[in-house]
Amino acid sequence: MSFLNHSSCGEETIKIHTMAFKTSSLNRNFHIHFLVLCKPYGHVHFKGEGICNPTNFLEEFYLIHISFFFSETTCDPPYIPNGVYTPERTEHRIEQEIRYKCKNGFYPATRGNTAKCTSSGWVPSPRCILKTCDFPDIRHGSLYSEDYYKPNFPVSVGRYYSYYCDKNFVTPSGHSWDYIYCRPKGWSPAVPCFRQCNFNYLEHGNYPNYEKKYLQGQSVKVECYSGYSFPNEESLMTCTENGWSPPPRCIHVKTCSKSDIEIENGFFSESNFQYPLNKQTQYKCKPGYVTADGRTSGSITCLESGWSAQPTCVKSCDMPLFENSRAKSDGMWFKLNDTLDYVCHNGYESRDGHTTGSLVCGYDGWSDTATCYERECSIPQIERYLNVEPKKDIYKVGDVLKFSCRQRLRRVGADSVQCYHFGWSPGFPTCKWKVQSCHPPPQLPNGKVKGTQKEEYGHNEVVEYVCNPRFLLKGPNKIQCVDGEWPTLPICVEDKSTCGHIPDLDHGYVLFSTPPYRHGDSVEFNCREAFIMIGHRSITCIRGKWTQLPQCVARDELETCKTSSLIAREAKLSQRTEFYHNTNVSYKCKGKYKHSVCINGRWDPEVTCREVRIQSCPPPPQIPNAQDMTSTVNYRDGEKISVLCQEKYLIRGTEEIVCKDGRWQSIPRCVEKIPCSQPPHIEHGTIKSSVSSEGRKQRFEPKLYVHNTRLSYICEDGFRLSGGNGITCHMGKWSSPPQCVGIPCEPPPLIPHGVLSHELDSYQYGEEVMYSCTEGFVIDGPAAIKCLGGKWPRPPECIKTDCFSLPSFDDAILIGQKKESYRSGEQVSYKCPKYYQLDGSSIVQCINGQWIGRPTCRDVSCKKPPKVENAVIPNEMSRYPSGERVHYECIKPFDLFGETEVICLNGTWTDPPQCKVSKRKCGSPPPIDNGDITTFPLPAYSPGSTVEYQCQSLYVLQGNRIMTCRNGEWSKPPKCLDACVISEEIMEEHKIQLRWKYQKKIYSKTGETTEFMCIPGYHKKTVPETFRATCREGKLLYPTCG
């Protein structure tokens, strides 16, 4: 068999016809079988016959016949104990890669996590090895014999070492030393050394009678003497890595006195006289004065330099009263010299004739009043056919003008107008030769025309409207036909008001009726037998009120009507001077007949011949910003008209105007509904919700609030509302807000064996009291409680500091003898039985009556190791402790694939190897430092072949000296560990000598122990354990004397 290398197996390879070999002897006629290696994808086998030409100098041979076949090289699926890979295939071609991932606790044996299929197998070999721990970085501590162990790192999971902490630092168990363990997630404990702070003194403050110890992160509440304080008024001192923070020292507190400052136009609102550093005090301003930011009160703080500011109370002016005017500003208060602009209502003006004005806030208040006066009226240019009476140059508000037309012209419009603050109303009439009649009047929604309607209405003819029950008429109830047109109709507005119970009628009763009684509803009465009704038989519900009741008068109590003889003669009545109830009389005055009825002693109407002139009023005015009230009808004395303002306006004054003495009286104004700005803030309170005039709830947002909006407040916990619970927006101003006042507390509860810091009859909101305990007891819980919302939180307890019952823990075993009681601070230790591992500290400590710490023993043993087909386990056991290794041996002719050992890690075995037939050979065994194999090396080894290693003199072999070829790879080779040289110079430097003088050692093998002692006159400076030094891979840790 011969081998020829070729870069590939293409067509040119197959067409080989001749090949020449340099050889020493070949027969003339021969057969040859050779292999062409096609890199990297496979190989081609060739068989051929050849002829040797001996005359040729090179002794060439020629192929005369050739046959071949091609075989592709592939890789089997890799076996990776404790790992998985992707992609999974039945076989992998050359150059294909896999990516593998190791289980928790393991990591790839080589850099990276990929492997490639090559002609020699997977490169690099995919393997997962145990995760290791690097050398631990112990802040404020070190490993014992650190230099000795450091070369062994990294180490596998399960290894542990003893360590110690520096001065003022302890282990988590509270000791000066402990063990640190390599766990799958790293070193445990993660923080090996904690700062330990001793509390035995507090400068200018109270400290315990005996020393108390605190670990890093723990805090203690301290009390300073009067006049002293911690920085920033802290009350806690915390143990940190660098010691106490802040340091145990109370510093002198800067205090401020009220006598240091004076508040002009103000006063302090608290009774205290002295205030410590950073303490605030409240002050208030006198009425008419405010702080610089417009509040009635303020606060100042005691600082190192004194009070934070000089309190100031500056003169202020509240929003003034406005007469016939309104402010342009939304402000609620004004400082000295501030200017407030105002504008007059429609129809009003200032003294100088302007419709706007300004006021200035001075020391004595506002510089003027925001008053506007009614305007006067003058007659505009009128047409020539119109007569006006009376004639004046200027007319006062309330004056009435009457009109008539000349030359028999017809008046179109009102026959009279009245002067109001907004001018003449209604408009002036005109005169026309010819006027037109009107069609029937229009229908009124929710109302009707009173009386019978006609087909045609003449000029100036009047009709009257009434509303349906439960509706209220707004505007003039009479309209007049004016030159063929009807004016604007009034409005019937639904009135949802109801009247209460029907009033009782003495000696009478109501006929059948059913509540509720709405606007316009009527009920009828009857009088009982022998009683006569005086007045209307029914009463009506008008806008939530009943009209006047009639009377029921006994028949024998009815009064008679009398009249004087003078009137009787004047009226030409008979000589009777007394008339009974319900008697009708007729009499003649100046040629005209009159009639009157006697009603229970009174004439209705009065019997008289004196002329009573009843004046009529002009048509009602069109009030600015009111609904259309256009009318040309005159009204009689006593008649009323209801006024309705437009949507964005509010009526100010009475809702009805009254005709009296020929003039309209009680004229209201329709003023703009001025919104309010942001509602006032109250301390310890917030806005809860708002309700507008439409009844809809709104969210509180920065905005303007419409007139009649109501806002309600809620108080913080521990406060209650005083002075109502809300505010209302009225014409741009908020009503006075309520206050949130703190709820005080009764005296706090007493606790057994406890003492209060101070006792009062009542405690204000936020006030604190502190508990302390008598000797032999300690506070359990926060020492201070605070008055919140009229209640105290649950107080602490005073508990005894000793512990009486020793706790028991599952599987944990007490070290030492059990006692009946333990003093506070005393410790006990626990250990775990075989096959168990301790989690956490082994120490529990009695702290103020409670045991602190909980040792936990966890079973970390493993049951029988996993079964491997075609493998045996020597000396197999039923249970193994954590860290134990089990060796597998394959039955011949099977080879082992994977690690030869499995390890029990915290109750779980690592993945086992496999035993199967190996198909690949191994190359030469790898060389090792300071060692070699015992046999002559071969270029190739069959699967299952072994070689043995040996070390040079004074070197110690570590690991398995036998290495086995499995599936084309050698098992892990051993190491030859260096020997240690014991130097006289180094011993002299460390002031030590060999313990046994007969020993004259120069070299020490790895693992051998050498004992040292101090040179006479010197003493040990390192721990005793270091004087028995063991050689580790050529390194020896020398002890030191001094």
Helices and strands as residue ranges (DSSP letters): E 2-6, H 11-14, E 18-19, E 29-38, E 42-52, E 61-72, E 74-75, E 83-86, E 92-93, E 97-102, E 106-108, E 114-118, E 121-123, E 128-130, E 132-133, E 141-143, H 146-149, G 150-152, E 155-156, E 160-165, E 169-170, E 177-183, E 186-188, E 194-199, E 212-215, E 219-221, E 228-229, G 231-233, E 236-240, E 243-245, E 251-252, E 255-257, G 258-260, E 266-268, E 274-276, E 280-285, E 289-290, E 297-303, E 306-307, E 314-318, E 322-323, E 325-327, E 333-335, E 339-344, E 348-349, E 356-362, E 365-366, E 370-371, E 373-374, E 386-389, E 400-405, E 410-412, E 416-420, E 423-425, E 430-432, E 447-449, E 462-467, E 471-474, E 478-480, E 491-494, E 498-499, E 508-510, E 517-518, E 522-527, E 531-534, E 538-542, E 545-546, E 551-554, G 555-557, E 561-562, H 565-570, E 578-579, E 584-589, E 592-599, E 602-604, E 616-617, E 635-636, E 640-642, E 649-652, E 656-660, E 663-665, E 669-672, E 685-691, E 697-698, E 710-715, E 719-722, E 726-730, E 733-734, E 739-742, E 754-756, E 768-773, E 777-780, E 784-786, E 797-800, E 813-815, E 827-831, E 836-839, E 843-847, E 850-852, E 856-859, E 871-872, E 885-887, E 889-890, E 895-897, E 901-905, E 908-909, E 914-916, E 931-933, E 946-951, E 956-958, E 962-966, E 969-970, E 975-977, E 980-981, H 984-989, E 992-994, E 1003-1004, E 1009-1014, G 1024-1027, E 1028-1030
